[in-house]
Amino acid sequence: MESRIQRSGRTGRPPRLSQEAILVAAQRILDTEGPERLSMRRLAREMSSTAMALYHHVQDKDELLLLLLDAHARRYPRPEL
């Protein structure tokens, strides 16, 4: 018999981490503990994950900080030139 179930092409668990979730958690650490406490290990602990898992979504802490800065800047309207 032929199966009529359509598969998504992906198997296994759905990803628990996303760049967006990482940025939200990083911002929470910045807001509550300050920038001196933000590290990849601290962020991983906040997300119940490992630092190595974070590196699948952000290259390093510098990129994380740039993404946070970009997300913050997008909150404000750009003036018309």
Helices and strands as residue ranges (DSSP letters): H 19-33, G 35-37, H 40-46, H 51-54, H 61-73
